[in-house]
Amino acid sequence: MGIGKRMQQEDDERRHAVLQLCIEAGSVSECEYHSGTYFDGGESVQAAYDLAKKQFFAGETYGFEKVGDLLALVKDVYDDNSGAEECPACGRIRDSD
């Protein structure tokens, strides 16, 4: 595997781990019917920041040397996955009835 592909794989793994952190914090939710579809979990991004800082200082660094870099990824992941109040696919199904 080339270095570029390895770096992309590591980035994807970090993003997935941070997405799971956002879910654990309640900031993002995954639809129980549409796997891989995410929406706002009800908690603010601050809940995810707090959990990320707690885990970082307990040794779970997600591959980052600085907590600020981790928090920047938390914000990116939160922003990418929290725009909708519900699963868009479920909303379309509900609205079509």
C-alpha atoms as one frame of an Amber mdcrd trajectory, in Angstrom:
protein
   0.000   0.000   0.000   1.377   3.417  -0.935   1.925   6.163   1.601  -0.911
   8.293   0.199  -3.404   5.457   0.456  -2.205   4.616   3.972  -2.632   8.240
   5.062  -6.149   8.323   3.587  -7.013   5.088   5.390  -5.740   6.507   8.700
  -7.783   9.681   8.142 -10.900   7.616   7.382 -10.352   5.559  10.549  -9.970
   8.733  12.653 -13.130  10.244  11.134 -15.075   7.048  11.849 -13.802   6.942
  15.451 -14.728  10.602  15.962 -18.165   9.973  14.441 -18.667   7.211  17.024
 -17.554   9.680  19.716 -20.170  12.193  18.486 -22.820   9.467  18.622 -21.741
   8.471  22.139 -21.950  12.128  23.214 -25.472  12.396  21.773 -24.481  15.105
  19.295 -25.132  12.899  16.246 -27.517   9.965  15.789 -27.513   7.120  13.280
 -30.835   6.027  11.823 -31.840   2.621  13.128 -33.411   1.778   9.752 -30.898
   3.339   7.338 -27.400   2.314   8.373 -24.827   4.969   7.585 -27.378   7.802
   7.623 -26.724  10.344  10.359 -28.593  13.345  11.714 -28.642  15.727  14.672
 -28.594  13.835  17.942 -30.077  16.579  20.100 -26.951  17.452  22.063 -24.769
  20.371  21.054 -21.290  20.014  19.640 -20.074  21.046  23.109 -21.074  17.620
  24.460 -18.819  16.008  21.845 -16.000  18.465  22.645 -16.264  17.630  26.344
 -16.154  13.880  25.713 -13.267  14.253  23.243 -11.206  16.272  25.751 -11.962
  13.797  28.532 -10.897  10.859  26.374  -7.839  12.664  24.960  -6.452  13.453
  28.406  -7.191   9.870  29.509  -4.921   8.619  26.721  -7.356   8.056  23.823
  -5.753  10.495  21.378  -7.288   9.233  18.114  -3.826   9.594  16.596  -3.506
  13.304  17.357  -0.694  14.960  19.274  -2.718  18.088  20.122  -6.209  18.226
  21.575  -6.987  21.200  19.318  -6.492  19.049  16.225  -8.887  16.451  17.636
 -11.472  19.125  18.436 -11.205  20.497  14.891 -12.041  17.039  13.535 -14.929
  16.742  16.015 -16.341  20.003  14.625 -15.918  18.837  11.022 -17.596  15.487
  11.701 -20.406  17.152  13.673 -21.000  19.739  10.938 -21.019  17.036   8.245
 -23.582  14.870  10.054 -25.876  17.035  12.174 -27.726  19.257   9.700 -31.002
  17.330   9.648 -33.345  16.885  12.604 -34.291  13.402  11.406 -33.139  10.781
   8.941 -33.837  12.245   5.491 -34.935   8.854   4.112 -37.375   8.305   6.994
 -38.703  11.833   6.501 -39.367  11.192   2.804 -41.161   7.931   3.612 -43.279
   9.609   6.292 -44.142  12.545   4.024 -45.161  10.281   1.120 -47.946   8.637
   3.160
